[in-house]
Amino acid sequence: MIPDIQWHGTRLGMPPWQSPEARYIAFTLAPRTETETALHVLINMECVPLRFQLPSLPGRRWTIVIDTAAGDAGRPSESVCYDSGFDVAARSIVVFESVG
């Protein structure tokens, strides 16, 4: 089980709290029950793309449900393994949902 919320930067568990110039943050929201899904939100307000690490959830994969850089409210995707991280476009937000 994961905590209700986990804060991250581009690296897991390393939110940029001490960097007043940082314009990025990520967080993971845990499911409340075993039948719900976890969410992982990546926010990049920098003027360049950034690569974010994604947490590993045993038996689950991440799928994109919202990508503001896609030109509309979302870019639903197939369940894909993003072990090497995910590139978030400049000034955009990506929301992942865990699927089993």
BALOBA-1460 file (C-alpha; in Angstrom, 3 decimals):
// residues 100
<rec num="1" residu="m" x="0.000" y="0.000" z="0.000"/>
<rec num="2" residu="i" x="1.238" y="3.508" z="-0.791"/>
<rec num="3" residu="p" x="0.589" y="6.691" z="1.222"/>
<rec num="4" residu="d" x="-2.472" y="8.783" z="0.299"/>
<rec num="5" residu="i" x="-0.216" y="11.253" z="-1.488"/>
<rec num="6" residu="q" x="3.450" y="11.122" z="-2.426"/>
<rec num="7" residu="w" x="5.267" y="14.236" z="-3.677"/>
<rec num="8" residu="h" x="7.927" y="14.097" z="-6.373"/>
<rec num="9" residu="g" x="9.987" y="16.266" z="-8.661"/>
<rec num="10" residu="t" x="11.400" y="14.890" z="-11.880"/>
<rec num="11" residu="r" x="12.822" y="12.161" z="-9.628"/>
<rec num="12" residu="l" x="10.619" y="10.063" z="-7.391"/>
<rec num="13" residu="g" x="10.462" y="11.184" z="-3.783"/>
<rec num="14" residu="m" x="12.430" y="14.356" z="-4.486"/>
<rec num="15" residu="p" x="10.011" y="17.302" z="-4.676"/>
<rec num="16" residu="p" x="11.748" y="20.595" z="-5.434"/>
<rec num="17" residu="w" x="10.649" y="22.303" z="-2.203"/>
<rec num="18" residu="q" x="14.094" y="23.863" z="-1.675"/>
<rec num="19" residu="s" x="14.373" y="25.281" z="-5.192"/>
<rec num="20" residu="p" x="12.420" y="28.546" z="-5.536"/>
<rec num="21" residu="e" x="13.151" y="28.594" z="-9.297"/>
<rec num="22" residu="a" x="11.598" y="25.153" z="-9.946"/>
<rec num="23" residu="r" x="8.522" y="25.220" z="-12.108"/>
<rec num="24" residu="y" x="7.674" y="21.528" z="-11.977"/>
<rec num="25" residu="i" x="6.144" y="19.069" z="-9.517"/>
<rec num="26" residu="a" x="4.668" y="15.582" z="-9.576"/>
<rec num="27" residu="f" x="2.530" y="13.617" z="-7.173"/>
<rec num="28" residu="t" x="0.945" y="10.205" z="-6.795"/>
<rec num="29" residu="l" x="-2.536" y="9.788" z="-5.336"/>
<rec num="30" residu="a" x="-3.236" y="6.374" z="-3.840"/>
<rec num="31" residu="p" x="-6.511" y="4.552" z="-4.418"/>
<rec num="32" residu="r" x="-8.881" y="4.468" z="-1.462"/>
<rec num="33" residu="t" x="-9.922" y="0.884" z="-2.158"/>
<rec num="34" residu="e" x="-8.439" y="-2.088" z="-4.005"/>
<rec num="35" residu="t" x="-10.868" y="-1.589" z="-6.885"/>
<rec num="36" residu="e" x="-9.934" y="2.065" z="-7.493"/>
<rec num="37" residu="t" x="-6.948" y="3.234" z="-9.488"/>
<rec num="38" residu="a" x="-3.966" y="5.323" z="-8.469"/>
<rec num="39" residu="l" x="-3.248" y="8.603" z="-10.258"/>
<rec num="40" residu="h" x="0.152" y="10.076" z="-11.041"/>
<rec num="41" residu="v" x="0.211" y="13.747" z="-12.060"/>
<rec num="42" residu="l" x="3.165" y="15.439" z="-13.783"/>
<rec num="43" residu="i" x="3.205" y="19.243" z="-14.010"/>
<rec num="44" residu="n" x="5.861" y="20.983" z="-16.090"/>
<rec num="45" residu="m" x="5.638" y="24.780" z="-16.235"/>
<rec num="46" residu="e" x="9.236" y="25.122" z="-17.441"/>
<rec num="47" residu="c" x="9.842" y="26.428" z="-20.993"/>
<rec num="48" residu="v" x="11.598" y="23.160" z="-21.938"/>
<rec num="49" residu="p" x="10.458" y="19.514" z="-21.882"/>
<rec num="50" residu="l" x="11.392" y="17.512" z="-18.778"/>
<rec num="51" residu="r" x="11.723" y="13.771" z="-18.191"/>
<rec num="52" residu="f" x="9.889" y="12.518" z="-15.092"/>
<rec num="53" residu="q" x="10.312" y="9.166" z="-13.382"/>
<rec num="54" residu="l" x="7.154" y="7.118" z="-12.824"/>
<rec num="55" residu="p" x="6.590" y="5.006" z="-9.731"/>
<rec num="56" residu="s" x="6.358" y="1.259" z="-10.005"/>
<rec num="57" residu="l" x="3.169" y="-0.332" z="-8.707"/>
<rec num="58" residu="p" x="3.369" y="-4.139" z="-8.524"/>
<rec num="59" residu="g" x="0.971" y="-5.782" z="-10.962"/>
<rec num="60" residu="r" x="-0.120" y="-2.445" z="-12.467"/>
<rec num="61" residu="r" x="0.830" y="-0.299" z="-15.456"/>
<rec num="62" residu="w" x="0.394" y="3.395" z="-16.173"/>
<rec num="63" residu="t" x="-1.862" y="4.692" z="-18.928"/>
<rec num="64" residu="i" x="-2.220" y="8.336" z="-19.975"/>
<rec num="65" residu="v" x="-5.682" y="9.801" z="-19.394"/>
<rec num="66" residu="i" x="-4.864" y="13.511" z="-19.871"/>
<rec num="67" residu="d" x="-2.057" y="15.225" z="-21.764"/>
<rec num="68" residu="t" x="-2.568" y="18.961" z="-22.209"/>
<rec num="69" residu="a" x="0.178" y="19.105" z="-24.861"/>
<rec num="70" residu="a" x="-1.899" y="16.834" z="-27.105"/>
<rec num="71" residu="g" x="-4.003" y="19.780" z="-28.246"/>
<rec num="72" residu="d" x="-7.168" y="18.811" z="-26.421"/>
<rec num="73" residu="a" x="-8.170" y="17.673" z="-22.952"/>
<rec num="74" residu="g" x="-6.500" y="14.342" z="-23.301"/>
<rec num="75" residu="r" x="-4.668" y="11.657" z="-25.139"/>
<rec num="76" residu="p" x="-5.931" y="8.322" z="-23.836"/>
<rec num="77" residu="s" x="-3.339" y="5.657" z="-24.485"/>
<rec num="78" residu="e" x="-2.898" y="1.967" z="-24.350"/>
<rec num="79" residu="s" x="-1.406" y="0.634" z="-21.143"/>
<rec num="80" residu="v" x="2.322" y="0.997" z="-21.679"/>
<rec num="81" residu="c" x="5.370" y="0.460" z="-19.520"/>
<rec num="82" residu="y" x="7.264" y="3.712" z="-18.972"/>
<rec num="83" residu="d" x="10.218" y="2.276" z="-17.053"/>
<rec num="84" residu="s" x="12.665" y="4.863" z="-18.366"/>
<rec num="85" residu="g" x="10.413" y="7.772" z="-17.456"/>
<rec num="86" residu="f" x="8.144" y="10.034" z="-19.438"/>
<rec num="87" residu="d" x="8.908" y="13.264" z="-21.281"/>
<rec num="88" residu="v" x="6.459" y="16.038" z="-20.439"/>
<rec num="89" residu="a" x="6.256" y="18.891" z="-22.934"/>
<rec num="90" residu="a" x="6.974" y="22.429" z="-21.810"/>
<rec num="91" residu="r" x="4.111" y="24.140" z="-19.992"/>
<rec num="92" residu="s" x="1.902" y="21.086" z="-19.843"/>
<rec num="93" residu="i" x="0.317" y="18.564" z="-17.510"/>
<rec num="94" residu="v" x="0.059" y="14.794" z="-17.898"/>
<rec num="95" residu="v" x="-2.159" y="12.572" z="-15.756"/>
<rec num="96" residu="f" x="-1.614" y="8.822" z="-15.590"/>
<rec num="97" residu="e" x="-4.001" y="6.204" z="-14.219"/>
<rec num="98" residu="s" x="-2.866" y="2.802" z="-12.946"/>
<rec num="99" residu="v" x="-4.433" y="-0.206" z="-14.613"/>
<rec num="100" residu="g" x="-4.095" y="-3.863" z="-13.731"/>
